[in-house]
Amino acid sequence: MSNYSLDGVDLSEIVQLGILQKLFEADSKGNGKDGNIGMQLPIIFSQLGLIDVECRVSDRVNFLDQNMDEEKKRILFHSLKEEGLGLEPGDRDKIIENLINRGLTEEEAQKQYEVEFSLSQKFGVESWFTYSPNMKVTFGTIKR
């Protein structure tokens, strides 16, 4: 999420990276779901015996450009929404309760809800928006 830029909006209004990192770590300890797995794969691959392990970051950047073809803009916007960008977070009380159950304090959970809600209100098809998913691609050679 630190790779967002929504024109006219301070990043701190829509992203709290510290809290997300806390959730990733709590989820990993609690249920094994690891939001940081991409950064760990090179180490895991090497520990499993692969050699010549490398990791690359995709340079793909999505740019919702208000000067682009209207149909392409609509398709890109809906694609971004399908990825979860700018979706309304849902029932406030349930979301906050879920975040607290996952390890956030009540204050952190409320703030996280507010920034997600803020993004959902400010991000629209008419927004100037750039987004880099920063997908990690890890590969290596199996030694036989």
N, C-alpha and C positions, 0 to 999 in steps of 0.2 A: 504494500500500500504506500510505501514511501516513494514509489515511482509514479505518483499521480500528479497531475497539474490540471486544475479546473480554473479556467480564466476568471479572475475577479474574486476568487475565494482563497482565504488563507488556508494552507494545508492543515493547520492545527484545528480548524473548524470541522474537518471531515475525517481526520486520521489521528489516532492515538497509537502509535506503533508500540510504545512501552506496554500498554495493556494487552495488545494482541500477542506480544511475545510472552507475557505472563500466561495468557490462555493456552498458547501452544505448549508451553512447558508443563502446565497443570494437566492438560489433556494427555500429554505423553506419559506422565507419571500415573494418571488415573485410569486411562483406558487403552493406552498404547497407540492412540492416534497422534502422529507426530507431524506437526505443521512445518517442522524444520528439516524433514527427511532429505530434501534435495541437497542441502549443504553437507549432510552426513554421508551420502552415497559414495563419494570417492574413497573415504576411509573404510566404509563397509566392504566395498568391492575389493580393495586391497587386502583387507583382513580375511576375506574369503578366498584369496589366492589368485585373483586376477592380476595380470601384470600390465605395465604401460597404461595405467589408469589415467584418464584425463577427464576434465569437466569443463564444459563450455556454458555460456549463458546466451540464450537466444537474444538476438538483437531486434526482435519484432517489437514494434511500437504501433499501437492503434492511435490514430489521430482523427478525431471527430472534427472535421474542418467545415466550417459554415460556408465555405466557397466551393465545396465538392458537389458533385451531381446529387440531386435530391434523393433519388432511389438508392444510390450507394450509401448516402448518409443515413437513410432510414434503416437499411439493412445492418450497417455497422452499429447504429444505436441499439437496435433490438438484440444484436449479438452480444453487445456489452451488458445489456440488461439480463440476458440469459445466463451470463457468467456471474450474475449477482451484483453487478455494479449499480449503485444508486437505487436498489430496491428498498421499499419501505420495510423497516425491520419487523413490523407486526405488533402484536399486543404488548404494550409497554411493560405491564406488570409481569407477564410470563417471560419476556425476554430478559428483564432484569433478574428475575428469580433464577433463570437458567444460567446467566452469567455468574451470579453469586455461587450457585452450586458447582460451577466449573472453577472457582477459585478467586474470583474478584471480590473486592470489598463492595459494599452497597454504593459508596460514592463512585468508585471506578465503574461499576456496572451502569449506574445512571449516566455518567459521562459518556461511556461507550454507546449507550442507546442514543443519546443526544447527537453525537457526531454522525452516527449512521442515519438517523432521521434527518439531520441537516443535509447530508449528501443527497438523500432521496428527494428532498424538496428543491435543491439547487441544481441537480443534474437533470437535464432534459435534452430532447432532440436538437434544440437550438443552442446548446452549450458548445463552447470551444473546449475540447478535452483531449488530453494526451494520456496514454496509459501504456506502461511497459510491464507485461506480466513477469519478465525476468525468469523464464523457465530454464531450469538447469538440465543439461543433457550430459549424462555421465556414461562413459564407456571404457572398456578395457579388453584385454586379450586373455582367454582362458589358456593357462599353461597345461600342456598334456605331457 
